[in-house]
Amino acid sequence: MNGSVLHEDLVAGVRDVIPLMLGIVPFALVAGIAAVDAGLTLAEAVGLSVIVFAGASQLAAIDLLGSNAPLAVVIGTAAVINLRMVMYSASIAPHFADYARRTRAALAYLLTDQAYALSVAEYERNDGRSRWHYYLGAAASLWVVWQIGTVVGVVVGAGVPDAWGLTFAVPLVFLALLVPAMKDRPTTAAGLAGGAVAVAAAGLPLNLGLLVGAVSGIVVGLLTEARE
């Protein structure tokens, strides 16, 4: 502890995640603005943000809710988009194997792309780190900033005239997330296939186009990786 109130590894997690906030803050603001545009109240937007706590799937769910899609389609789409969390969980699980189930469940709720990437990289560099303290410092910081950003986005979005047309921000955010992720042939194939199928299937009933596109992208990515 070195005389500090907070554990030094928790502080290290908070410190290391701060640079990533430059991308998280505008993302959270857009999520809040999109929630208002979809007709959600402040309580509904915050509730969705707290329960889902996953940027891409949260935006997809908001878009589908705004289009009056069936709840099953909304949940299915969000689940498909978040399938990568299963792989993250399996990868980071050995680092938390010695902790109680209740602790692991709480840590699992806070799992995000950024918290996973930071923590796994740090564990490899510094074997002396307290696993859960460092992870909690990074993951909880992201959670707090995301919730605050969503609330601010809802409040700001409610006061923005419809003529400003802020709905364009949602597809721009998805593009900003997609392009950096297309680092190799499988991810590029998945992104292109998923986007093409989603556009082609936009006219499907029950707003199933996004779900079909997401599943198609995953399948194409897996097949491409298997061939390589």
N, C-alpha and C positions, 0 to 999 in steps of 0.2 A: 504493500500500500504506500510506503514511503511518505507517511504523514498526510496523504491525500484522502479526501472523503470518498472519492471514486476509485475503483480498481484501475491500475495503470493500463491494463490490457483493454478495458472498456473504453477508456479515454483514447487509446490508440485507434480503436475501431471508429470512434466518432471523428477523430482527426483525419483518418485515411479516406473516409467517405465524403468529406466536405467538398472536394473538387467535383464529385459527381452530382452534387446538388444543382450545378449550373444547368444540367439537363433535366433534372427531376422537377424543379420549380415550374418552368413553363409548361411541362407535360401535365402537372397537376392542375394548373390554371385552366388549361384547355379542357381537361376532364370536367371541371366544375362548370365552365361555360357551356360545354356540350350537354351537361345534365339539365341546365336551365332551358336550353334550346329544345330539348326533348320533352319538356313539360314537367320535369321532376321538381319537387319542392326542396327546400334546404335540408329538411330532415331526411327525405328520401335519398338525396344525393350523398349526404354524409353517411347514411346507413349503408348504401351501396359501396361507398369507398372503404368503410371500415370492414364490412363483411368480405368483399371480394379482394381488395388490396392487391390489384394486379392491373397495371396501366393499360396494356393492349386489350386484354379481355374486358376490362371495365368500359373502355371506349366503345368496343364492339357491342357490348350489352346495352349501353346507353343508346347507340344508334338504332339497334333493333327495337328497344322499348319505345323510342320516338316514332318508329314505323308501325307500332301496334302489332309487333310479331308475337306469336304465342309464347308463353313463358317457357315451354319445353324447348323451343328453338333458341331462346335467349340463353338458357342454362347450358344447352348442348354446345352452342357456339363458344361460350366462355370456357367450357371444360376442354374443348378441343384445342383452343388457342393456348391453354395453360398446360398442355400435356408435357411440355419441356420440364415442368417442375418435378415430374416423376423422376426424370433422369438426374436433375440436380439433387433431389432428396437421396437417391441411391448413392450418388457420388460422395455427398458430404456426411451421410449417416455414420460411417465408421469413426469419424472424429467425435461423434456425440454418443457413441455406443455405451459409454460408462455412466451416462446420466440417467436419472429417473425418467420414467415414461411421461410424467406430467411436464417435466422440463423440456423434453424433446418435442412434445406436442406444442408447447408455447413457442419454441424456436421454429418449428415447422410453419406456424402461422405467419411468421415474419419473413419467410423465405422469398427473396426476389433475385432477379438476375444479378444486380449489383452486389448485394450482400453475399451471394454465393461466390461470385468471381473474386471479390476482395478476400473473403475468408479462406478459400482454398489456396489462393496464391500466398497468403500470409502464413498459413500453416506449413507450407512447403519451405518457405524461407526461414521461419522462426519456430522451431519445434517446442520452444519453451513457453509459447503463448498459452494463456488460459483460453481454451477453445470457445466456451460459451460466453465468456466476458467480451472477447474481441468481436465475435459474431453479433452479440446483443448490441454492442456499441454502434456497429455499422447498421444493422438491420432496424433497430428501434429509431435511430436518427432518421432513416429513410421514411419510416412509418409516420413519425411526427410531422415531418416536412410535407409529406404527401397529403395528410389530412388537413393541415393548415392551408396548403395550396388549393385543395379542392373547395374548402369553405370560401376562400377569397375569390376563387373563380366563379362560384355560384353567386356571391354577392355582387361582384363586378358584372357578371353576365346578365344579371337581372336588370341592371341599369343601362345596358347597351341597347340602343335602338335596333330593331330588326333590319332596318335599311343598311346597317353596317355589314350584314352578311357574314358573321363570324363562323358560320358552319364550315367554311372552307378550311378552317384550322384543323378539323379532325382528320381528313385525308392527308393533310400535310404532315401531321404528327406520325401517322402510320408510315408514310414514305420515309420520314426521318429515321424511324426505327428499322425499316426494312433494308434500306440501302447499305448501312454499315454491316448488317448481318450477312449480307451476300458475299462471303469471303472465299467460298470455294464452289466447285461445280454442283454438289448436292444442294447446298443452301440456295444457290442461284436458280437452279432448276425448280426447287420447291417454291421460291418466291414468284417466279415467272408463271409457273403452272397454276399456282393458287390464285394469283391475280387475274389471269386470263379466264379461268373457269368461273371465278366470282362475277366477273363482268358479263360473261356469256350467260350465266345462270341468274342474272339479276331479276328476270321476270318470273322466276319460279314462285308458286303460291307459298303463303305462310312465311315469306321473306327467308327462304331457305338458301338463297344464293350464297351468302357469306359462309354458312356452315359447309355447304358442298365445296366451296372454294378452299376452305381451310383443310378439309379432309383430303381433297385432291392434292394440295400442295405437300402435305405430310407424306402421302403415298408416293408421289413422284420423287420427293427427296430421299426417301428410304430406298426406293428401287435404284436410283442413281448411285447412292452410296454402296449398295450391294454389288452393283456391276463393277465399281471401282475396286 
